[in-house]
Amino acid sequence: MRRLRDRLRDVYGIPCAPPHGDPLAELILTVLSQSTNDRNRDVAYFAMRERFRTWEQVRDAPVDELEQAIRPGGISRVKSARIKSILRAVTDNERPRGAPAAGHLTLDWLSTLSVPAAEAYLTSLPGVGRKTAACVLLFSFGMRDVPVDTHVSRVGTRLGLFRAGAPFEELHDTMLEITPAGEELELHINLLRHGRRTCHARRPECGACALARMCPSAGSFDAG
């Protein structure tokens, strides 16, 4: 993993993304990122925050108004309903001992929990899976978790890091186990970059890949 880290670092550098401390924003941003690119996600997010100034306003907005606000992010009907469901659940759901009582629309208290406890709470929310939970914990608090999206899954499987056909739950467990402590964010971001720029789903650019010499899958794809 350190050899892999070093080769990715040579190509993409060391990402700088200190924890921003806003878990609720990260959670909703991750929902908006589904099935779209980063630009459309950001346009949808900022349009929503300009129209609805507080999370309470987002939660209580008519679903058609929220859908209209986030339309640039795609599948806005599904996402608007999911966002409202998540915000209602954050407000109403029972919380672990030591957290603020239900009724407060905040997730700041997650920073006081262990990673497993914080992950368990997040994945109890409607439509929130391991990848989304890991994004919230890593990017908001710098907690030890590693999101595995389709790019990281694809690159890692081709490199032999993951068992072929493994479910995402197993992929997350494996990635966390093999990632050196403190390098979760760097490896996630650089593997994601590599999947987007070189190790494409249909036509990976093996001839131009900095990882080709350590990749058992290199050259096995039809160049045509």
N, C-alpha and C positions, 0 to 999 in steps of 0.2 A: 504493500500500500504506500510505503514511503517512496519507492521508486516511481510508482504511478503518480503520486503527488508531485514529485520533482519534475517529471516530464510535462505534466499539465501546467505546472507553474512556469516552466520555460516558455510555453506557448501563450498562456493567458494571464500570467502574473499572479499576484496574491490579492484576492478580492478584499476590499475594505468595506465592511458593512457592520459597524458596531451596533449592538442591540439598541432598538429605538424605544422600547418600553411602552408600546401602545398595542397590547394584544388584541383588543376588540377591532381596531382598524386592520390589523394583520389578518384576522380571521375573515372579515368581510372582503378584504382585498383578495384573499385566496379563493373565496367563492366566486368572485367576479372574474378571476383568471381562468376559470374552467372553459375549455373549448374556444379560447381566443388567444391573441397575442398580447404582449405586455403593453403595447401602445393603446390598444382598444380597452384593455382592462383599466388603465390609468385614466383614460378619457371618461369612462363610465363612472369610476370612483369619484373623480373630482366634480363631475356633473351632479352626482348624487349628494355630495357634501355641500355643494353650493346651493342646491335646492332645499336640502334638509340640514339645518345647522347643527342639530344634536342627534345622538343615536336614538333618543326617545322619539324624536320626530320621524326618523326613519322607521322605527318599530310601529308607530301609530299611523303612518301614512296610508291612505288607500292604496291597495296593491297596484291599481292601474297607473297611479301617479308615480310610484316607485319604478314600475316597469318602464314607463316612458323615460325617466331620468337615466336609467342604466342601459338603455337600448343600444348604445354604441358597443357594449361589451358582448352582444350576441345572446341568444336564448334567454332574453330578458324576462319572459314570463316565468320560466322555471326559477331563475335566479332571484327574482323579486320575492316570490313566495318563500323560497328557502331562507333568504335573508331575514324576512319578517319572522319566520318560525324560529330561527336561531336567536334573534334578539328577544323574542318572547320567552324562550326557554332560559336564556341567560338571566332574564329578570325574575322568572318564577321558580326555576328548578331548585331543589334542595342542594345545598353546598356542603363540602367537607367541613369537619370541625375546625374552628379557627378562622374560617372565611366569613366575610360579612353576610348577614342574613339576606335571604331572598328578598327581592324588591328593589335592589340597586342594580343598575345596568352598567356593570363594570366587570372586567376580568383581571384587573391589576393584581388581585390577591393570588393569582396563580403562581406568582414568583416565590411565594412562601412555601409551596408544596414541593414534594419530590417529583422527578420526571414521571414516574409511573402514575402517581396520583393525579398530576395535572393532565396527563394524557388520557387517563380514564374519564376525567370530568369532560374534557373537550369532545371525546368520541361518544359521549352520551348525548350530545347535542344533535339536533336533526340534520342528517346528511353530512356530518363531519367524520371523516375517516382518519387513518393514521398519517397520511401525507399532510393533510391540512393541519392536524394537531402538531405535527413536527415543525411545520412552517411557523406556527404561532410561537412555539416554545423556543426555537432556535433564533428566529429573527427578532422577536420581541425581547427576550430575556437572555439569549446566549446560553440556554440550557442545553445539556448534552442529548441532542436528538438529531437525526439526519433524515430530511424528507427524501423519499424515493418517488420521483415522477416517471413518466414514460421514457424520457430521455436518459435519466440515470439508470433506470431498469434495463433499457436496451444496451447502453454502453457497458454496464456492469456484467450483463449476461454474455455479451460477446467476448469480454475479457476473461470470462471464467470465474468471476467473483460470485455469481449467483447460480443456483441450480436452474437449468433450463425449465421453463414452464412453472416456476415457483409462484405461488400467490403473493400478493403485495404484502400481506402480513409477514410472511417469511422473508421477503426482500428487505423490509424495514429492520427486522431483527438481525439479519445477517449483516446489513450495512452498518448498523450500530456496533455490532460485535467487532468488525474488522477495521473500523475507523479509529485511528489514534486519537486519544482525548485531546481536545483543543483544536482539532482540524476538521470538525464537522462541517462548518460553514464553507471553508475553502474547497473541500472535496465535493460537496454538493454542488456549489456554483460552477466549479470548473468541469465537472462531469456533465452538468447540464449544458454548459457552453459547447463542450465537445460534441454532444449529441445534436445540438442545433447546427453547428457549423461544419462538422466533418463526418461524424458517424451517423449519417441519416438513416431513416428507417428502410427505405427502398434501395437507395444507391449510395452506400457509404463510400467515401473517398479514401480507400485504403492506401492508395499510392502516395497520398499526401499526408497520411496520418502519423503524428509523432509517436503514437503508441503501437504502431504496426509490429515492431520487433518483439513486443511482449504480449501480443494479442493472438490467441490461438485461432481466431476467426479471420484474420487478415488474409485477403486475397481469395476468400472462398465465395465471394459474391460475383454474380455475373456483371461484367462491366457494361454490357449492352442493356 
